[in-house]
Amino acid sequence: MLELRPNCECCDTDLPGDSPDALICSFECTFCRTCNEQHFHGRCPNCGGVLVSRPTRVGQALENNPAVAERTLKAHVSCA
């Protein structure tokens, strides 16, 4: 099951499970579109993988499989 992280790892913006602004890499690193456009330009700063739109999870699927509660925030050089 894809881990839905609740926030951008760079700016800590909320990214709920149904957010169209969430981007993700193959290691489930999660960023908002703004940070991607301003800092990362489509590449994950953690692994170098491609950032793509994270699938949304809505309704019953989100209720049965909620986003994780723990927020992830990393000190990326680009975010400083």
GIGI-V460456 format. One record per residue. N is the residue number from 1. RES is the residue in one small letter. PHI is phi in whole degrees, -180 to 180 (NA if undefined). Layout:
((N:RES:PHI) (N:RES:PHI))
//
This chain:
((1:m:NA) (2:l:-65) (3:e:-81) (4:l:-91) (5:r:-81) (6:p:-83) (7:n:-154) (8:c:-76) (9:e:-69) (10:c:-96) (11:c:-107) (12:d:70) (13:t:-63) (14:d:-65) (15:l:-132) (16:p:-62) (17:g:-58) (18:d:-103) (19:s:-74) (20:p:-79) (21:d:-93) (22:a:-87) (23:l:-119) (24:i:-144) (25:c:-107) (26:s:-69) (27:f:-100) (28:e:71) (29:c:-64) (30:t:-127) (31:f:-140) (32:c:-86) (33:r:-61) (34:t:-62) (35:c:-64) (36:n:-59) (37:e:-67) (38:q:-83) (39:h:-121) (40:f:-104) (41:h:52) (42:g:88) (43:r:-119) (44:c:-67) (45:p:-72) (46:n:-83) (47:c:-120) (48:g:83) (49:g:-73) (50:v:-78) (51:l:-91) (52:v:-128) (53:s:-61) (54:r:-76) (55:p:-59) (56:t:-88) (57:r:-129) (58:v:-129) (59:g:56) (60:q:-62) (61:a:-62) (62:l:-71) (63:e:-65) (64:n:-76) (65:n:-136) (66:p:-71) (67:a:-64) (68:v:-68) (69:a:-87) (70:e:-74) (71:r:-84) (72:t:-116) (73:l:-138) (74:k:-121) (75:a:-87) (76:h:-76) (77:v:-54) (78:s:-67) (79:c:-88) (80:a:-64))
//
